[in-house]
Amino acid sequence: MTGEQQVTGGQQVTGGQQEQRLFIGGEWVEPAGGHYEVVNPADESVVGLAPEASPGQVLEAAAAAAEAFEGWSRTRPEQRAAILDRAADIIQREFEPWAELARAETGAPTGIARGLQVGVGVARFRRYAKGALEPVERGLPPQVTEAGPMGRAAVLGALEVRQPVGVVTCITSYNNPWANPAGKVAPALAMGNTVVVKPAPQDPLSVFRMAEALAEAGVPRGVVNVVGGQSVEVGEAAVASPHVDMVSFTGSTAVGQRIAEVCGRSMKRQLMELGGKGAAVVFEDADLDAAVAGIGTTFSFYSGQICTAPTRVIVHRAVYAQLVEKLTAHLGFMKVGDPAAKGTVVGPVISAAHRDRVEAYVELGRKEGARLAYGGTRPVVAGGGGGGGGGGRAPGRGFYVAPTLLVDCTSDMRVVREEIFGPVVVVVPFGGGKDSGEDEAVALANDSDYGLLDYVWSGDAARAFRVARRLRAGGVGVNTIGRNMEAPFGGFKRSGVGRDVGSYALHAYSEMQSIVWAG
């Protein structure tokens, strides 16, 4: 180590830049592929240097997890719960610097980074510390069998037992480097699995802080491993390793399909949370202010980079003009700017490439015949302190997209059918005259390849619930965008496979075994 180098935990500071190391088998390991820059989306400064693992190092991580599985899976639930609780304590202790890091590498405004990123991470470790103590056995009614070819007459008892799956590869999304990995790692560990975590390459540093917390909390060697890198080969190795029994993935449907194909070759278990194009059905008797507030979260939550957002508004013609007017006014109060600045509601998107992709969709919508009611130009954000590389921001830097509203859309437009994953909402009319258009609204909402979360706003509770039951989506919000964090979460159609959240996550990271005996 030279005089310019300083090693602390998983980081090594060289020449003023923080270099992150991999976490494999309980050791902090130098990445074989060197490092790459993690860029602050707000000001394009360098947040730190992330590790580029080799495929061989990924396979080493999976082997370490497999070796640790036997011991970890047989630990007492109380021991697993205590480690998860201690990890939550450590994350809470480091809340301020880790929230600043999350803001810097994701571009999320301060309130989002604190409350919905690190704060939710803490809450999920707390939840699954309790989850580790939930019963994994359930007695079934006895069955009386007559004498026959299978043996003498008997009373057969049965027990349903949930067993850990084994080694779980957790591939996480870039929109929330705390809540998303915590929602995978914590329940997987609670059930007695071991994990290999492969964070999104755009903002992996927060996930390594999570590994630091777990290591300090006392997780045994090899139980938690974190690798990373920009190359496709790193992710492929994390999925294809023969030591891996299950893959939990959050990301695009296209990547999810490729992962599923690889998993199918060896029958690996899968939990997939994929794309979404959430329909927000607004009837003529809806509370329009409540609907606008809900739909408006598309712009403020992660700058629209969230698969559960109500991005596809399907509104009754009787209130169409009024809703568009209210949405447009709502957007006028949404400050786009430096995530570190007070009052910022909409921060940048994750990268220049993604900004260009979102802007290309807006232009496509205009060419398809949609009317631009708000936005459509690139905002110039100046000043502020960014939080990444120190100093202020040069005017015009950062990957900002203006919140955009496209109206007068039709269901055949690509902007209506495809996931944009940015601060863009499209509006489609339905119904007319005295007809409530209920069947038409349901048909429009279900006319999608996706089915993650949909929403219904109506003053008629019976109608709202009736429509909700007809929607082909894994979840439906009735007059709310709020979520019950004990309710199952997952999608229909191309929005995913499996369910997690609450106790359902514990079930997702387990295999069901039956034990039968003669009484």
N, C-alpha and C positions, 0 to 999 in steps of 0.2 A: 504494500500500500504506500503510495507516494504521500508527500506532505500536503498535497492538495485534496486528498481523499479523506472522507470521514464516514464511517459506517455506523448506522443506527438502525437496529431492527432489520426490516426488509429493505431499507433504502441506503444507498451510498451516494454521498455528495461529492461530485467531481467537478472541479472548475466552476462551482456555483450552481450547477444543475443537479437536481435530485434524480438519481438512477434507481429504478425499482427492480428488485430481484424477484425471482419465482419462489413459490413455496411448495416444496416437494418433499414428502416423507418427513415432515417436521423440521426441515432445514431450509434456510434462505439460500437459493442457488443462483449463480450467475447464468443468464440466458445465453444459450449457444449462438443465437442469431443477433446478439447485440441489443441495441435499444432503438426506439423511434420516439418522435416527439408527440406528446399529447397537447393539442392546441385548444386554447380558450376560445370558444365560439363567439364570445362578446367582443374581444379585441385582437384576436389572432396571435396573442402572446403564447409562449411555451409554458405550460403548467408544470411539466415534468417529463422524464424519460421513462417510457414503459418498456417492459421486457419483451423480446421476440424469442419465444421458445422454439426449439426444433421439434419435429415430430417425434424424435426419439425421446426427448424430455417429457413429452406428453405421455408417451407409453410408459415411461418410468413412473410418472405420477399415478397412472391407472394401476400399475403393478403395486405401488406402495399402498394405494387404497384397498386393493384386494388382499394384501397381506395383513392389513389392519382390521379387516372386516370381522374376522372370527372373534377377536377379543372385544371389539366395540359392540358388536351385536349381542354379546352376552353380558354386557354391563347392566347393572341394576338401573331401572328407569329413573330412580332418584338421583343417581350419579349423572346421567345424561341431562336431567332437568337442572341440576346445580351448575353444570358447565354452561348451559345456554343462558341461565340467569346471570351468571358472572360475566358472560360476554355482553349481555345487555347493559350491565353496570359499567363496563369499560367503555362501550360506545357512548353511553350517556356522559361519562367523565370527559371524553374527548369530543363532546358534541360540537363545540364552537369551531375548532380547527378543521374538523372533518366535514362540517356543514360548509365552511368556506371552500374546502377542496371540491366538494360536490358542486357547488355553484360555479367554480372556476372551470371544471372540466365538462360540465353539461350546459352551462349558460342559463340555468334556471334562476329566476328571481329569488332573492334571499328567503322570502316566506315559503316558497316551494321547496327550496333546498333544505331548509330547517324542518318544516312540518311534514312534508309529503315524501321526503327522501330519507334523511337520517332519522327523523322522528318516527317514521313508519318502520324503519329498520329496527329500532329499539323495540317498538311494540310487537313486532313479529317474533323476535327472540323471546320476549316475555310470554307471548301466547303459546309458543311451542315448548317452552320450559314446562308450562302446565300441560301441554299436549302429550309430553313424554310420560305423564302419569295417567293418561286416559286408559281405560281397560282395553286390552287387545284380545280378550277371550270372551266368547258368548256361548252359553249353553243352549242347545236346541232341544225341542220336544223329543222325548224317547219314541222309538218306533217298535211295535211288536211285529215280529216276523214268524210265519208258520214254518214248521219243519218242511224241508224240501231238499232239492239238489245242493243248495248252498249250506246245508247243515241243519242242526237241531233248531227247534223253536227257541226264540230268545227275545229278550227286550234289549234293543240296541240304543245306547246313549250316543250322543254326538256333541262335539265341541268345535266351534268355529274359532280359529286362531289366526291373527294377523301377524305375519312374519316380515322382517325387512327384505327388500328386494336384493340388496347386495351393493355393488358399486354403482353410483349414480353420477353421470356426467351432467352438470348444470351449465347450460349455455344461456347467458343472460343478455338482456336488451340494453341499448344505450340510453333509453329515455329515463331510466331511474336506476342508477347503480347501487342503490341501497335497498329499496323496497323489493325490487324484483329478485336479486340474489338471496336476500334474507328470506323471502317467501318460498325459496327452493331449499336452501341449505338448512334452515332451522327445522322444518318438518322432516326432512330426510334424516338429519342427525337424531331427532327425537325418536324416530322409529327404529334406530339402530343401523342405518345405512352409513357407508362412507362415501365421500364425494370428491370429484374432480371438477373444479369450477373453471370455466373458460369465459371470462367477461368480454363484453363488446370491446373492440379495439379502440373505439373513439374515446371512451372514458373509463379505463380499467383501474385507475389508481385507487378509487374508493373501495373497490372490492378487495384489494390487497390490505387496506386498513381493516376491513372486516376479518381477514385472515389473521392479522396481528391481534385483534381482540380475542379471537377464538384460541390462538396459541397461548396468550397470557391467561386466558380463563382455564387452561389445563386440558384442552382437547389432546388426546394421545397422538403420537407420531403417526402420520399416514392417514389419519381419519379425515382430515381436510387438506386438500391440495389445490393450489391456484396456479394455473398456467396462463399463457396469453400470447397474443401476437396478431399481426395483420394478415398473415398468409392463410390462404384457404387450407393448406396442408395441416395447420395446427388444429383447426376445427375438425377436419376429417379424421385425424388421429384420435381426437377425444371421443368421437362417435364410434369409430371402427374398432378400437382396441378390444381384443378378446376378453379382457378383464372387466369390461363395462357391461353391466346387466340392464341398465335403464338410461334413457336420455330424457332430460327435462329441458325443453327449449322454449324460449320466448323470442319471437321475431317474425319475419315476413313469411307469408304462405309459401312463396317460391322456395325459400331455403328450407322450411319445414318439410316440404315434399321430398327434397333431396335427402334430408336426414332420415325421413321415414323409409325411403328406399333402402338405405344402408342398414337401418335397424331390422328391416324385414328379412334380410339375408340370414341373420342369426336369431331372429325372434326376440330382439331386445324390447323390453317394455318402453312405452313412450308416454310422455305428458307434453302436449303441444298447446301453447297459447299463441295463436297466429294473428292474421290480419283482421281488420274490422271495417265496416262502413255503416256505422250505427244510424238507424232510421229514427227520427223524432217525429211521430205522428201528432199533429196539432189539430184538434177538432174545433168547430166553430164556437163551442161553449167553454173553451179552455181559458184559464187565467193566463193571458198573454204575457204579462209581466213576469210571472213565474217561469213560463216557457222560455222567454228570452234570456232570463238569468241562467237557466240550465243550459240552453244551447250556447250561450256566451262562454261557457267554460272551455269550449273547444279552442278558443283563442288563448285563454289564460293558463290552462294546464299544459305545461311543457311546450308551449307555442304550437299546439295542435298535434304534437308528436305522441299521441296516445291512442291506442286501438279501440278504446271504449267510448270515444267521443261521439256525441250526436252530430255528425258531420253532414247528414243527409236529411234535411227538413222536408216533411211531407205535410202540407198545410191546406186546410179547407179554403176554398176560394172565397167564402163569405168573410174570412178574416185575413186573407192573403196579403192585401195591400197594407193593412194595419200592422201585421206581424213584421213585414219587411221594413216598414218605417221604424218600428221600435228596435229591430235588430240593428239597423243603420245608426240610429241614435246611440244605442248601447256601445257600438264600436267606436264612436266618437270620443268616448271617455276612457278608452283603453290605451294607456301610455305604452308606447314601444320604446325600449331603451335599455340602458346599462342594468344588468341584473342586480348589481350592487347598490344602485341608486334607489332612494326612497320613492315610492309611488309607481315604480315600474310594474306593469302587469304582464306585458308580453316581451320576453327576451328573444335571443336569436335561436335559430335551428342549429343542429349539431355540426354542420360542415358546409363549406362552400358548394360541394357537389349536391348536397341535399337541398340547399337554398335554390340552386339552379333547377333542380327537379321540380320543386314546388312551383316556382315561377313558370316553368314550362307548362305545367298543368293549368295554371290560370290562363295563360295565353291560348292553350288548347280549348278551354271552355268558351272563350270569346269566339274563337273560330267555329265552334260547334253551334253557336247561336245563343249562348247564355248572355244575360245582361249583367254587366259589372255594376253592382250597386254601391260597393265600397272597396277601397284598396286597389290592388293591381299595380302599384308602383313600389319600387324598392326604397325603404326608408333610409335616411342618412342619420346615424346616431353619433353624436359627438360628446366629448367630455367624459367625466366619470372616472372611476378607479378600477373597473374591470375585475380585479381580484386575482389575476393570473400572474403577470410578470412584473408588477409594480408600475408606478407612474400612471398617467392618464391614458386615455384612448385617443388615437389619432382619428380625426373626422373621417367617416366613411369606412372605417374598419369594422369587422364583425359580420356575422352571417345572418342578417336580419331580413325577415319577410313581413310585409305589411299584412295585418289581418284583412281577409278578403271575403266578400259576400257575393256569390254568383246566383242570380235569380232568373226566373222564367226558364228553368231547366226542364228537360224531359228525361225519362228513364233510360233512353237509349244512348245518352251522352256518356263518354268515357269518364268525365269528371264526376258523374253521378254513380258510375258503376265501379270505379277503381279506387283503391285506397291511396290518398294523396299524402297523408301523414304530415300535415302542416296546418297552419292557421287559416284554413279555407272551409267555408260552409256553402253548400249548394241548396237551393230551395226549389221544390217541385210542387205544383198545385194539384189538388184533387177535388172531386165533388162539384156541386153547383145546384142552385135553386133550393128546393125544399129537401132534396136528397142529402142525407148525411154522408153518403159516399163511403160507408164503413167497409164494404167489400172492396171497393177500389183502393182505399187506403191500405188495407191489409195486403192486397195484391202488389201494390207498389213497394211496400216495405219488404215483402218476401222476395221480390224480384232482384235478388242479389246473390252473388257467390258466397257472401259472408253471412255470419249469423252469431255475432258475439254478444253485444248488448244493444237493445232497442229501447225506445222510450215512447210513452203515450201521455199526452196532456188532454184532459177532458174534465168538465165539471160534473159529468155523469159517471159516478164511480162504477156502476154496474157495466156501462158500456166500456169504460177504460179497462176493466178486468176481463171482460169478454174479448176485447181486441187483443189484450196482452197474451191470452192463452192461444190465440191464433197465429201469433208471430213466431217465425222459425228462428229463434235466437236463444242462446243459452241463458240470458237474463233479460228482464224487462223492468224498467223503472216506470212506475205510474205516478205522474205528477212530481217526479223528483229525478235528479241524477245521482242521488246518494246511494251508497251500497252498504248492505249489511255484511260485515266482514266475517260472519259465520255461515253465510249462505254459499252454496256451491258456485264456483266461477269457472266458466269455460264456454266453448262455442259449438254451435251447430255448423254443418257444412264445412267450408274451407277455413273456418275460424279456429279449428283446433280439434284435439283429441283429449278426452279425459276432463276431470274436474279437480280443482284444488280450492284453497282458502278454508279456514276453520278446520274442523275435524276431517273434512273431505281431503285436505292436503295430506293428512296422516294416512288416510286410506290409499291415496294415489301412490305414496312411496312404500307400499306394502304389498305382499302377496297373501292371498287367502288360503289357509290350509284347514282341512277338516280331519279331526281325530275321532274315530268311531270305536266303541268297545261294547262288549256283551255284558249286560248286567246280571 
